[in-house]
Amino acid sequence: MRRYDLALIGFGGVNRALAALIVERGEQLFEELGFALRVVAITDLRAGSLVDADGVDLAPLLATTPDELAFADMKGGSRDPRNEWVIREVQADIVAEATFTNPADGEPAVSHVRWALEAGKHVCTTNKGPVALHGRELRELAAQHGVSFEFEGAVLSGTPVLRTARRLLSGLRITGVEGIMNGTSNFVLGRLEDGADFEAAVSEAQDLGYAEADPTADVEGHDVQLKVMILANEVLGADLRREDVVCRGISGITTVDIKDAADKGLRWKLVGSVTRRADGGVDARVEPVALSADHPLVGVSGPVNAVAFRTDLLGTVTISGPGAGPIETAYALLSDIIAIHHAQANGAAASSGHVLEETVHG
Amino acid sequence: MRRYDLALIGFGGVNRALAALIVERGEQLFEELGFALRVVAITDLRAGSLVDADGVDLAPLLATTPDELAFADMKGGSRDPRNEWVIREVQADIVAEATFTNPADGEPAVSHVRWALEAGKHVCTTNKGPVALHGRELRELAAQHGVSFEFEGAVLSGTPVLRTARRLLSGLRITGVEGIMNGTSNFVLGRLEDGADFEAAVSEAQDLGYAEADPTADVEGHDVQLKVMILANEVLGADLRREDVVCRGISGITTVDIKDAADKGLRWKLVGSVTRRADGGVDARVEPVALSADHPLVGVSGPVNAVAFRTDLLGTVTISGPGAGPIETAYALLSDIIAIHHAQANGAAASSGHVLEETVHG
């Protein structure tokens, strides 16, 4: 049997949900998937860091509220997150990165991913920044060190959008992608349709926990812009930078625009799209679009997000599901770990022929 | 490099489209996917059979209309389809089965699949019957002979519904499935909403080539019933027989029903559903359901089909795409062949460690 030792970077909602999954269904996962998971290190900006080579006891940590959690008092603990040291030096097979990302340069997530790959560790991340802004460099780094770099959660949390495109649509040509990929904008546009004004709709989204204290990234399209870059670069093989993606958000949409659209049977949505040009290049943009009633994405609203792939042989294939949420995003990390396991099992098989009997740690 | 030799059973729209794909993009497939495809035998009820161990020259066959195609006059040809002999005796790696299926016992497709698996050949089929009615037996037969049995095309043509459920949703619990899986019923219900009466809508569907000469299987729900059995048995691990699945079609829906629903903001759809009961068992049914405007499947109409998976960690994940069509279904066969290739590469790797250099035929 195999066991993977994990280092959790960031211990907010997502990695707490992953830890809870490991506690609650570790054995079931082992039976179903053929591997066990153990957490050997956790780092967190607020709680500090905790390292235990014999496996961190997760249940007490999950029983403590995030505000009260302090690793400094525990054996193997420190007040300092010690991210670089933990990522580089702690013996772990997989680094599960779920901190945050600056839309300008992707930090600190980019450095976390880079350190882990340089140290020969597999990485799964839920952050868009590393993939959107440094995808090619990090992919090459992973290849160079013979490890996996997985990031299903960067687009639509655990809804398997990237993996569908890369695994289940092989053999056909994806000519374009169109998606509704931001729940806050969806919510705000829905409230505008109900008659609310923009400011009120945004505060309501904040009160409900959909929107951040600073809603700019959501309503101005920057969040979708990074997702569009990931789809363009990772699915259509482009090499776009942020400035290559036209980006207009929904803050300019007025109640008059909404009413005019409704009169014509149209509904405004914030749409991210990628289109393969005739010359082989790729155009990508984020902008509000008034969709007709028969458009495949017109019914996508609220917390549901969707991505439609236009293909040559299958026409349009659309995947919809949750766009966010701690458990949904923790599942993205689990699906990444499953992908790492498969790659590992197949790779190890080629060299040793003893996949099933082999353990990761001697 | 690998090459797979194929026997095409049935040379109607689907296997002709597969042959055209091999002719038109064989080299591209080889570069992208790492394997080559060659057709060494074709059988067809009307055209007879054709066997060429050096590879059938497909282009002239595709240039001939189905009505005029007669293998008897060609080298290696016969007027007789010789299905059993071709399937059992011809040296082929993969049998691509695309004939037809009787909803009562699944024949003749079931025998084709059984013969191929017994002969140690991988099978991909687009027919629902073998999977819905004899799935367990055929899966066991495949395992016993160390070969693959693939059938993505049995549900929603090439739209990757089954493979998403089995590969991309692992690690979570699928608690139910709900789908709109019959384009003819979709079309007819749409025309009823436009004010047409039932008989007229069905003839229109026939004129447009959506519905068969005998539309019973489509409008009475029998087609969806088999798809529901496949979802229940292959995705939720049930062992349902046909009589376990309640089945009501759309022929009882009147224009009054349609109008009453519209007044309440509802739309009738023919829905196939599978639900995991609290006791672990599975309920499955096919029936017209009046869906509310915010139901995830309410916008699914015409030739688009969709399947929604209810899961514990991700909520509802929905995949929509084409439900039928020769090219779309041929892509299902290609996606099955890709799956066979991966299983083969990984399996062969474990025993030999020379995946990339190995050819299937020495």
Contacts between the chains, C-beta under 8 A, distances in Angstrom:
chain1	res1	chain2	res2	distance
A	21	B	313	7.7
A	29	B	171	6.2
A	32	B	170	7.0
A	32	B	171	7.0
A	33	B	170	6.5
A	33	B	171	6.2
A	157	B	314	7.8
A	158	B	313	6.8
A	158	B	314	5.1
A	159	B	314	6.5
A	159	B	317	5.7
A	160	B	164	6.6
A	160	B	168	3.9
A	160	B	169	7.1
A	160	B	317	7.4
A	163	B	168	5.4
A	164	B	160	6.6
A	164	B	164	6.4
A	164	B	168	6.4
A	164	B	319	7.9
A	167	B	167	7.3
A	167	B	168	7.6
A	168	B	160	3.9
A	168	B	163	5.4
A	168	B	164	6.4
A	168	B	167	7.5
A	168	B	168	7.2
A	168	B	335	7.1
A	169	B	160	7.1
A	170	B	32	7.0
A	170	B	33	6.5
A	170	B	335	7.7
A	170	B	338	5.9
A	171	B	29	6.2
A	171	B	32	7.0
A	171	B	33	6.2
A	171	B	331	7.2
A	171	B	334	5.1
A	171	B	335	6.6
A	171	B	338	5.8
A	172	B	331	6.2
A	294	B	301	7.9
A	296	B	299	7.6
A	296	B	304	7.3
A	296	B	320	7.0
A	298	B	299	6.8
A	299	B	296	7.5
A	299	B	298	6.7
A	299	B	299	4.2
A	301	B	294	7.9
A	304	B	296	7.3
A	304	B	316	7.9
A	306	B	318	8.0
A	313	B	21	7.7
A	313	B	158	6.8
A	313	B	327	5.5
A	313	B	328	6.7
A	313	B	330	7.7
A	313	B	331	4.4
A	314	B	157	7.8
A	314	B	158	5.1
A	314	B	159	6.5
A	314	B	321	5.9
A	314	B	322	6.0
A	314	B	328	5.6
A	314	B	331	5.7
A	315	B	321	6.9
A	315	B	322	5.2
A	315	B	328	7.2
A	316	B	304	7.9
A	316	B	321	6.7
A	317	B	159	5.7
A	317	B	160	7.4
A	317	B	319	7.1
A	317	B	320	7.2
A	317	B	321	3.9
A	318	B	306	8.0
A	318	B	318	7.7
A	318	B	319	7.3
A	318	B	320	4.7
A	318	B	321	6.8
A	319	B	164	7.9
A	319	B	317	7.1
A	319	B	318	7.3
A	319	B	319	5.6
A	320	B	296	7.0
A	320	B	317	7.2
A	320	B	318	4.7
A	320	B	320	7.8
A	321	B	314	5.8
A	321	B	315	6.9
A	321	B	316	6.7
A	321	B	317	3.9
A	321	B	318	6.8
A	322	B	314	5.9
A	322	B	315	5.2
A	327	B	313	5.5
A	328	B	313	6.7
A	328	B	314	5.6
A	328	B	315	7.2
A	330	B	313	7.7
A	331	B	171	7.2
A	331	B	172	6.2
A	331	B	313	4.4
A	331	B	314	5.8
A	334	B	171	5.1
A	335	B	168	7.1
A	335	B	170	7.7
A	335	B	171	6.6
A	338	B	170	5.9
A	338	B	171	5.8
A	345	B	346	8.0
A	346	B	345	8.0
A	346	B	346	4.9
A	346	B	349	6.5
A	349	B	346	6.4
A	349	B	349	4.9
A	349	B	350	4.4
A	350	B	349	4.4
A	350	B	350	7.9
A	350	B	353	5.3
A	350	B	355	6.5
A	351	B	353	6.8
A	353	B	350	5.2
A	353	B	351	6.8
A	353	B	353	6.9
A	355	B	350	6.5
